[in-house]
Amino acid sequence: MDDLNLLPDKEISNSGEISKKFLELGIKSFKEACYFVHDFEYGYNLNYDDKMILFKEKKGTCTTKHAVIAALADELDIPVFKYVGIYKMTEQITNGVNNILKKYNLPYTPMIHCFLVYKDYRFDLTEGNNNGKKTSIEEFIYTEKVEPFISTKDEYLLLKKVIKQKILPTTDMKRVSERRLLKAREECIIQLKKNIQQYHF
């Protein structure tokens, strides 16, 4: 992912719900807002349908962090957009995943990661956070531009579409069922959460 310094900047005006919130917090520019959100603790939120949950809980995931900034960009007419990417999770990315992959006889599990796009640049506001990953995600099976506050249901439906159309037909996944892949993915998410909790306690 690219350095946050390459993000565009603009003064925040009272242009909507999100820009108003940043102004209330004393944040006056778009880039300042990006650094502010980046510095929030990485953590799973209780309600992903609440647009303000990041501010209320003072923590967020790639989903909520990039949603808020993409929404701010939209309000300020800045061409920065939220993308959803599907990547291959392996032991190289997250500790403890290898045991799960062996259990289900899989080369990887497909996982969702959100990021921002500006021109040809990609930005990850969770990079450097304790996000349960050992490295940044640079390679994706599939990426798609989405609405800032895409619902968790629509995000999951996008994942299932990619699994059916782009993952299961590959030689890597020969004779692998969607059910097996999704079950392994669930266990990998649990492992990811354990890795994050170990850091906090």
Secondary structure in CASP SS format (residue, H / E / C, confidence):
PFRMAT SS
TARGET T0000
AUTHOR 0000-0000-0000
METHOD secondary structure of the structure
MODEL  1
M C 1.00
D C 1.00
D C 1.00
L H 1.00
N H 1.00
L H 1.00
L C 1.00
P C 1.00
D C 1.00
K C 1.00
E E 1.00
I C 1.00
S C 1.00
N C 1.00
S C 1.00
G C 1.00
E H 1.00
I H 1.00
S H 1.00
K H 1.00
K H 1.00
F H 1.00
L H 1.00
E H 1.00
L C 1.00
G C 1.00
I C 1.00
K C 1.00
S E 1.00
F H 1.00
K H 1.00
E H 1.00
A H 1.00
C H 1.00
Y H 1.00
F H 1.00
V H 1.00
H H 1.00
D C 1.00
F C 1.00
E E 1.00
Y E 1.00
G C 1.00
Y C 1.00
N C 1.00
L C 1.00
N C 1.00
Y C 1.00
D C 1.00
D C 1.00
K C 1.00
M C 1.00
I H 1.00
L H 1.00
F H 1.00
K H 1.00
E H 1.00
K C 1.00
K E 1.00
G E 1.00
T C 1.00
C H 1.00
T H 1.00
T H 1.00
K H 1.00
H H 1.00
A H 1.00
V H 1.00
I H 1.00
A H 1.00
A H 1.00
L H 1.00
A H 1.00
D H 1.00
E H 1.00
L C 1.00
D C 1.00
I C 1.00
P C 1.00
V C 1.00
F E 1.00
K E 1.00
Y E 1.00
V E 1.00
G E 1.00
I E 1.00
Y E 1.00
K E 1.00
M E 1.00
T C 1.00
E C 1.00
Q C 1.00
I C 1.00
T C 1.00
N C 1.00
G C 1.00
V H 1.00
N H 1.00
N H 1.00
I H 1.00
L H 1.00
K H 1.00
K H 1.00
Y H 1.00
N C 1.00
L C 1.00
P C 1.00
Y C 1.00
T E 1.00
P E 1.00
M E 1.00
I E 1.00
H E 1.00
C E 1.00
F E 1.00
L E 1.00
V E 1.00
Y E 1.00
K C 1.00
D C 1.00
Y E 1.00
R E 1.00
F E 1.00
D C 1.00
L C 1.00
T C 1.00
E C 1.00
G C 1.00
N C 1.00
N C 1.00
N C 1.00
G C 1.00
K C 1.00
K C 1.00
T C 1.00
S C 1.00
I C 1.00
E C 1.00
E C 1.00
F C 1.00
I C 1.00
Y E 1.00
T E 1.00
E E 1.00
K E 1.00
V E 1.00
E C 1.00
P C 1.00
F C 1.00
I C 1.00
S C 1.00
T H 1.00
K H 1.00
D H 1.00
E H 1.00
Y H 1.00
L H 1.00
L H 1.00
L H 1.00
K H 1.00
K H 1.00
V H 1.00
I H 1.00
K H 1.00
Q H 1.00
K H 1.00
I H 1.00
L C 1.00
P C 1.00
T C 1.00
T H 1.00
D H 1.00
M H 1.00
K C 1.00
R C 1.00
V C 1.00
S C 1.00
E H 1.00
R H 1.00
R H 1.00
L H 1.00
L H 1.00
K H 1.00
A H 1.00
R H 1.00
E H 1.00
E H 1.00
C H 1.00
I H 1.00
I H 1.00
Q H 1.00
L H 1.00
K H 1.00
K H 1.00
N H 1.00
I H 1.00
Q H 1.00
Q H 1.00
Y H 1.00
H H 1.00
F C 1.00
END
